[in-house]
Amino acid sequence: MVSLRGRIAVSYARKNFNLNPEVTEDMVAKCRLLERHNSDATSEGYTIEKRKLSDGTRFEFVCKEGKTPGGKLVLYLHGGAYIAGLIGTYRRMADQLCPAADPVNCADMILLDYDCAPDHVYPTQINQAMALWDHITGELGYKEEDIIVGGDSAGGNLTLVLLLKLRDANRKLPRAAFCLSPWADMTAEGKSYADNYCKDPLFGLKGGKIDEQKRKELINCNIYSFIGSADRRDPYISPVFADYANFPPMFFSVGANEMLLSDTLTIVDKLTALGNKPVLEIGEGMFHVYPIYYKLFPEAKRTFKKLLAFITDAMRDGEKD
């Protein structure tokens, strides 16, 4: 049963952030409303430094005050449909993610501040993620086995694509990864797109029903602008079409009422069939990327705590190798 605070959060999301084409004409503008609440502040006791690579890729380096950078690292790839930029919500997760990755010394954290669509389309964001990975494992000296990568929504997509790119290039992968409601099917053909159309407070339509025309309207609206002219079925754009051999330990969370539910379930099934044992948390009555609101309602807090436990266990297991 969904808590009172959880129901309030669902209602607030439906009222203020619904991105269904029949409700919101300009999804780009609505996504960027999030940036009005942006803040450079990070968690108390942590320092933040904005940096830029020679190719222009921007990122932010977060470190516990007084700590010498190095050791273990959390690489976080933010969500926002590749349209909204990096906001303070993600910076302030440092005081949770960093100690989970290294309870003794506290891990560092890096956040990619990728260029956004519609001005910058595929493969801009993955190219920047790869450039940052090269910098992290090269100049910065972090070892792949000491890194955990994760992200939400579009950042979940980018997390999966980064892992696919590294694996396909026969390169070392990070110790583990996590995806919160990854946006992984740009065709919107999964079963949940129909089943949850009337339930999803962010992308669906209450009392509505999806048909082929509405599906086409959805995938052709400007929230999908990052695709540009690329093929929607390319696994580097829609990771549901990828294979998942030789992947690291994975954690997934997704709301039971999401249209994107099948994005996660398809990938989890593929991983499981290959002998991987991904951790899956499905939030009853929950919406897109609900765990990042862990300070606001109990369902989010419970799942976020399970994510932190996964991070701690995965990184601790790495010390035994």
C-alpha positions in Angstrom: 0.0 0.0 0.0 1.3 3.4 -1.0 1.9 5.8 1.9 0.1 9.1 2.3 3.3 11.0 1.4 3.8 8.7 -1.6 0.3 9.4 -2.9 0.9 13.2 -2.4 4.2 12.8 -4.4 2.4 11.0 -7.2 -0.3 13.6 -7.4 2.2 16.5 -7.4 4.2 14.8 -10.2 1.0 14.3 -12.3 0.0 17.9 -11.8 3.3 19.7 -12.3 5.5 17.5 -14.5 3.3 15.5 -16.8 5.0 15.3 -20.3 2.3 13.5 -22.3 1.9 15.2 -25.7 -1.8 15.8 -25.1 -1.0 17.6 -21.8 2.3 19.4 -22.5 3.0 21.0 -25.9 6.6 21.9 -25.3 8.3 19.1 -23.3 11.7 20.8 -23.7 10.6 23.9 -21.9 8.9 21.9 -19.2 11.9 19.7 -18.6 14.1 22.8 -18.2 11.8 24.1 -15.5 13.8 21.8 -13.3 16.8 24.0 -13.8 15.0 26.9 -12.0 15.7 25.0 -8.8 19.3 24.5 -9.6 22.0 25.1 -7.0 25.8 24.7 -7.1 25.7 23.7 -3.4 26.6 20.1 -2.6 26.2 18.2 0.7 27.6 19.7 3.9 31.2 18.6 4.4 32.0 18.1 0.7 33.8 20.3 -1.8 32.8 20.7 -5.4 35.0 21.8 -8.3 33.8 22.4 -11.9 36.2 21.1 -14.5 36.5 20.9 -18.3 38.4 18.6 -20.6 40.3 19.8 -23.6 37.4 18.8 -25.9 35.0 20.9 -23.9 33.4 18.1 -21.9 32.2 19.5 -18.5 32.2 17.6 -15.3 32.1 18.3 -11.5 34.4 16.7 -9.0 33.0 16.2 -5.5 35.3 15.2 -2.6 34.9 14.9 1.2 36.5 17.9 2.9 40.1 17.2 4.0 40.3 14.0 1.9 43.1 13.5 -0.6 41.4 12.7 -3.9 41.8 9.1 -5.1 40.7 5.6 -4.2 37.1 4.7 -5.0 34.8 6.7 -7.2 31.1 7.1 -8.0 30.5 8.3 -11.5 27.0 9.7 -11.8 25.2 10.4 -15.1 22.1 12.6 -14.5 18.7 12.3 -16.0 16.3 14.8 -17.7 15.6 13.3 -21.1 19.0 14.6 -22.3 17.3 18.0 -22.3 17.6 19.2 -18.7 21.1 20.0 -17.4 22.8 19.0 -14.2 21.0 20.3 -11.1 21.7 20.4 -7.4 19.6 17.3 -6.6 22.4 15.2 -7.9 25.2 17.1 -6.2 23.5 16.7 -2.9 23.4 12.9 -3.3 27.2 12.8 -2.5 26.7 12.4 1.2 24.8 9.2 0.6 26.6 7.7 -2.4 30.2 8.4 -1.5 30.2 6.8 2.0 28.2 3.9 0.6 31.0 3.2 -2.0 33.7 3.5 0.6 32.5 3.4 4.3 36.0 3.8 5.6 37.6 6.5 3.5 34.6 7.9 1.6 34.7 7.7 -2.2 34.9 10.6 -4.5 32.2 11.5 -6.9 32.2 12.8 -10.5 29.1 14.1 -12.3 29.1 14.5 -16.1 27.5 17.8 -17.2 26.8 16.8 -20.8 25.6 19.1 -23.5 21.9 18.9 -23.9 19.4 18.3 -26.7 17.9 19.5 -28.9 21.0 21.6 -29.7 23.3 18.6 -29.1 22.1 15.2 -30.4 23.4 11.6 -30.4 26.3 10.7 -30.2 27.3 13.9 -28.3 26.4 12.6 -24.8 28.0 9.2 -25.1 31.1 10.7 -26.7 31.4 13.0 -23.7 30.8 10.1 -21.3 33.6 8.1 -23.0 35.9 11.1 -23.0 35.3 11.5 -19.3 35.8 7.8 -18.7 39.2 8.0 -20.4 40.1 11.0 -18.3 39.0 9.2 -15.1 40.9 6.0 -15.8 43.9 7.8 -17.4 44.9 11.2 -16.0 43.0 10.9 -12.8 44.3 7.4 -12.1 41.2 5.7 -10.8 41.1 2.0 -11.4 38.1 0.5 -13.2 37.5 -2.0 -10.4 37.3 0.9 -7.9 34.5 2.7 -9.9 30.8 2.3 -9.7 28.7 4.0 -12.5 25.0 4.9 -12.2 22.3 7.2 -13.4 18.6 7.9 -13.6 16.3 8.1 -16.7 18.4 9.4 -19.5 21.4 9.0 -17.2 20.4 5.3 -16.9 20.4 5.1 -20.7 23.8 6.7 -20.7 25.1 4.3 -18.0 24.0 1.3 -20.1 25.4 2.6 -23.3 28.7 3.5 -21.7 29.0 -0.1 -20.4 28.1 -1.5 -23.8 30.7 0.7 -25.6 33.4 -0.3 -23.2 32.5 -4.0 -23.4 32.3 -3.9 -27.2 35.7 -2.3 -27.3 37.1 -5.1 -25.1 37.9 -2.6 -22.4 37.6 -3.1 -18.6 34.3 -2.3 -17.1 33.5 -0.7 -13.8 33.1 -2.8 -10.6 29.3 -2.4 -10.7 26.5 -0.2 -12.0 23.0 1.0 -11.1 20.1 2.4 -13.1 17.1 4.2 -11.7 14.2 4.0 -14.2 16.5 3.8 -17.2 15.1 5.2 -20.4 16.0 2.3 -22.7 13.4 1.9 -25.5 13.0 4.8 -27.9 10.4 2.8 -29.9 8.0 2.7 -26.9 7.0 -0.8 -27.9 7.3 -2.4 -24.5 4.1 -3.9 -23.0 4.1 -1.4 -20.1 3.7 1.5 -22.5 0.2 0.4 -23.1 -0.5 -1.2 -19.7 0.6 1.8 -17.7 -0.5 4.6 -20.1 -3.4 5.7 -17.8 -1.3 5.2 -14.6 2.0 6.9 -15.3 1.8 10.4 -13.8 4.8 11.7 -15.8 4.3 10.3 -19.3 0.8 8.9 -19.4 -2.7 10.3 -19.5 -5.2 9.6 -16.7 -8.2 7.8 -18.2 -6.5 7.6 -21.5 -5.6 4.6 -23.7 -2.6 4.4 -26.1 -3.0 3.3 -29.7 -0.5 3.2 -32.6 -1.2 6.9 -33.5 -0.6 8.1 -29.9 2.5 6.0 -29.7 3.9 7.6 -32.8 2.9 11.1 -31.4 4.8 10.2 -28.3 8.0 9.0 -29.8 8.0 11.9 -32.3 7.6 14.6 -29.7 10.5 16.8 -28.8 11.3 15.0 -25.6 13.0 12.4 -27.9 15.0 15.1 -29.6 18.4 13.8 -28.6 18.0 10.9 -31.1 18.4 13.3 -34.1 18.5 11.3 -37.3 19.9 8.2 -35.7 18.2 4.8 -35.7 15.9 4.3 -32.7 16.7 0.6 -32.7 20.4 1.1 -32.4 21.4 -0.6 -29.1 23.5 2.4 -28.3 20.3 4.5 -28.4 17.8 1.9 -27.2 19.7 -0.5 -24.9 16.7 -2.9 -24.7 17.9 -4.2 -28.1 21.4 -4.9 -26.8 22.9 -8.1 -25.5 24.3 -8.1 -22.0 27.1 -10.7 -21.9 29.9 -10.0 -19.6 28.2 -7.2 -17.6 29.2 -6.3 -14.1 26.8 -6.6 -11.1 23.8 -4.4 -11.7 21.0 -2.7 -9.6 17.8 -1.5 -11.1 14.8 0.3 -9.7 11.6 1.3 -11.5 8.1 2.3 -10.6 5.3 -0.2 -11.0 3.2 2.4 -12.7 5.8 3.6 -15.2 5.3 3.3 -18.9 9.0 2.6 -18.9 8.6 -0.4 -16.7 9.2 -2.9 -19.5 12.5 -1.1 -20.4 13.9 -2.3 -17.1 12.3 -5.7 -17.1 13.5 -6.5 -20.6 17.1 -5.7 -19.7 16.9 -7.6 -16.3 15.5 -10.6 -18.1 18.4 -10.5 -20.6 21.0 -10.2 -17.8 19.4 -13.1 -15.8 19.3 -15.4 -18.8 23.1 -14.9 -19.1 23.7 -15.9 -15.5 24.0 -12.4 -14.1 22.1 -11.7 -10.9 20.8 -8.2 -11.1 19.1 -6.7 -8.2 15.6 -5.4 -9.1 13.4 -3.1 -7.0 9.9 -2.4 -8.3 8.1 0.4 -6.4 4.4 -0.3 -5.9 2.4 2.6 -7.2 5.6 4.6 -7.9 6.6 6.8 -10.7 9.7 7.6 -12.8 13.0 7.8 -10.8 11.2 7.9 -7.5 14.2 6.9 -5.4 16.0 10.2 -5.9 13.3 11.7 -3.6 14.5 9.7 -0.7 14.1 12.6 1.7 10.4 13.1 0.9 8.5 9.8 1.3 9.1 6.3 2.6 8.9 4.3 -0.6 11.7 6.3 -2.1 13.8 6.1 1.1 13.4 2.3 1.3 14.5 1.8 -2.3 17.4 4.3 -2.0 18.6 2.4 1.1 18.7 -0.8 -0.9 20.7 1.0 -3.6 23.2 2.1 -1.0 23.5 -1.4 0.4 24.1 -2.7 -3.1 26.8 -0.2 -3.7 28.5 -1.1 -0.4 28.3 -4.8 -1.1 29.5 -4.5 -4.7 32.5 -2.3 -3.8 33.4 -4.5 -0.8 33.3 -7.6 -3.0 35.8 -5.8 -5.3 38.3 -5.7 -2.4 38.3 -9.5 -2.3 39.3 -10.0 -5.9 
